[in-house]
């Protein structure tokens, strides 16, 4: 991976992170369904950026770096437990794209993105399993009171709710990936081919 590739991944990651945050804000407009919708909208909005990045750069390590930058941004914001979650999500995505020519297969890129995004979006569940309700309040007093932590537990530790969230997340992520692939084919693939013709030895 070249320096210019790292810079591109960083730009894609920052744009995607901003879209993810916008999705979280929009999800809050759904009231009692906000916890459902924030994850779904965020994944739907940001995964097209991931898809375009993978189709354009096509280098091993970019998915891990993409999610690692997410984790670094969260750490700077003071939410350090997101770093290991993001690293795990990125590693899973990389492992799925490990076979030869994976970046030439949109379906495989989609699969890697969908699974990585589901892992990333379920960070609330992982925090509950690691810290517990009381631990969340103690670890993040500025973010959680006991009532909000208990609501989070009721949301994620309900098997029916969790299954619904995962299914809808997969569907929204897959649709977002399809849109990203469409946008790449529509606006980026032609310019990529022309660049290859003009720089055959690059």
C-alpha positions in Angstrom: 0.0 0.0 0.0 1.4 3.4 -1.1 1.2 6.7 0.8 -1.4 8.0 -1.6 -3.5 4.9 -0.8 -3.3 5.5 2.9 -4.4 9.1 2.3 -7.3 8.0 0.2 -8.4 5.5 2.9 -8.2 8.2 5.5 -10.4 10.5 3.5 -12.9 7.7 2.8 -12.9 6.8 6.4 -13.5 10.3 7.7 -16.4 10.9 5.2 -17.9 7.5 6.2 -17.6 8.4 9.9 -19.4 11.7 9.4 -22.2 9.9 7.6 -22.4 7.4 10.4 -22.8 10.2 12.9 -25.5 11.8 10.8 -27.3 8.5 10.7 -27.1 8.3 14.5 -28.7 11.7 14.7 -31.4 10.9 12.2 -32.1 7.7 14.1 -32.9 9.7 17.2 -35.8 11.3 15.4 -37.7 8.0 15.6 -38.3 8.3 19.3 -38.7 4.9 21.0 -37.4 3.2 17.8 -34.3 5.4 17.8 -32.0 2.6 19.0 -33.1 0.4 16.1 -33.0 3.1 13.4 -29.7 4.9 14.4 -27.7 1.7 13.6 -29.7 0.9 10.5 -29.5 4.4 9.0 -25.9 4.8 9.9 -24.9 1.6 8.2 -27.0 2.4 5.1 -25.5 5.9 4.7 -21.8 5.0 5.3 -21.3 1.6 3.7 -21.5 3.0 0.1 -18.3 4.9 0.9 -16.6 1.7 2.0 -17.8 0.0 -1.2 -16.4 2.7 -3.4 -13.1 2.7 -1.5 -12.6 -1.0 -1.9 -13.5 -1.0 -5.6 -11.2 1.9 -6.3 -8.1 1.2 -4.2 -8.1 -2.7 -4.2 -5.3 -3.2 -1.8 -4.9 -5.5 1.2 -5.0 -3.8 4.5 -7.4 -1.0 3.5 -10.4 -2.4 5.3 -8.5 -2.8 8.5 -7.1 0.7 8.2 -10.6 2.1 7.3 -12.1 0.8 10.6 -8.9 1.5 12.6 -9.3 5.2 11.7 -12.9 5.0 13.0 -11.4 3.6 16.3 -8.8 6.3 16.5 -11.4 9.1 16.0 -13.5 7.6 18.8 -10.4 7.4 21.0 -9.6 11.0 20.4 -13.3 11.8 21.3 -12.7 9.9 24.6 -14.6 6.8 23.7 -11.6 4.5 23.7 -13.5 1.1 24.0 -14.6 1.6 20.4 -11.0 1.1 19.3 -10.9 -2.7 19.8 -14.4 -3.1 18.4 -13.3 -1.2 15.2 -10.1 -3.2 15.0 -12.0 -6.5 15.3 -14.5 -5.4 12.6 -11.6 -4.4 10.3 -9.8 -7.6 10.9 -12.9 -9.7 10.1 -13.3 -7.7 6.9 -9.7 -8.3 5.9 -9.9 -12.0 6.5 -13.0 -12.3 4.3 -11.1 -10.5 1.5 -8.0 -12.6 2.0 -8.5 -14.9 -1.0 -6.8 -13.9 -4.3 -8.7 -11.4 -6.5 -11.3 -10.7 -3.7 -11.3 -7.0 -4.6 -12.4 -7.8 -8.1 -15.5 -9.5 -6.7 -18.2 -7.0 -5.6 -20.2 -9.7 -3.8 -17.2 -10.6 -1.7 -16.5 -7.0 -0.9 -20.2 -6.6 0.1 -20.0 -9.7 2.3 -16.9 -8.4 4.1 -18.5 -4.9 4.5 -21.8 -6.2 5.8 -20.3 -8.5 8.4 -17.8 -5.8 9.5 -20.5 -3.2 9.8 -22.7 -5.5 11.8 -19.9 -6.1 14.3 -19.2 -2.4 14.4 -22.8 -1.4 14.9 -23.3 -3.9 17.7 -20.7 -2.3 19.9 -23.4 -1.5 22.5 -23.9 -5.2 23.0 -20.2 -5.9 23.4 -19.9 -3.1 26.0 -22.7 -4.6 28.0 -21.1 -8.0 27.9 -17.8 -6.6 29.0 -18.7 -3.9 31.5 -22.3 -4.7 32.5 -24.9 -2.0 33.4 -23.0 -0.7 36.4 -19.7 -0.8 34.6 -21.1 1.4 31.8 -22.2 4.0 34.2 -18.9 3.9 36.1 -16.7 3.9 33.0 -18.7 6.5 31.0 -20.4 8.8 33.6 -20.8 11.6 31.0 -22.6 9.3 28.6 -24.7 6.9 30.8 -26.9 7.2 33.8 -28.3 4.1 35.4 -31.6 4.4 33.6 -30.1 4.9 30.1 -27.7 1.9 30.7 -30.6 -0.3 31.8 -32.5 0.7 28.6 -29.5 -0.2 26.5 -29.4 -3.6 28.3 -33.1 -4.2 27.7 -32.6 -3.4 24.1 -29.6 -5.5 23.3 -30.1 -8.4 25.7 -33.6 -9.2 24.4 -33.1 -12.1 21.9 -36.0 -11.1 19.7 -35.0 -7.5 19.5 -31.4 -8.5 18.8 -32.4 -10.8 16.0 -34.5 -8.1 14.4 -31.7 -5.6 14.7 -29.2 -8.0 13.1 -31.5 -8.9 10.2 -32.5 -5.3 9.5 -28.8 -4.3 9.8 -27.8 -6.9 7.2 -30.5 -5.8 4.8 -29.7 -2.1 5.2 -25.9 -2.7 4.8 -26.4 -4.9 1.8 -28.7 -2.3 0.1 -26.1 0.4 1.0 -23.3 -1.7 -0.5 -25.4 -2.2 -3.7 -25.8 1.5 -4.0 -22.1 2.0 -3.4 -21.3 -0.5 -6.2 -23.8 1.2 -8.5 -22.2 4.6 -7.8 -18.8 3.2 -8.4 -19.8 1.7 -11.8 -21.6 4.9 -12.7 -19.1 7.6 -11.7 -15.7 6.0 -10.9 -15.0 3.0 -13.1 -14.8 5.0 -16.3 -12.3 7.5 -14.9 -10.3 4.5 -13.4 -10.1 2.9 -16.8 -9.0 6.1 -18.5 -6.3 6.6 -15.8 -5.0 3.1 -16.5 -4.8 3.7 -20.2 -2.9 7.0 -19.7 -0.6 5.4 -17.0 -0.1 1.8 -18.1 2.9 1.2 -16.0 1.6 2.7 -12.7 
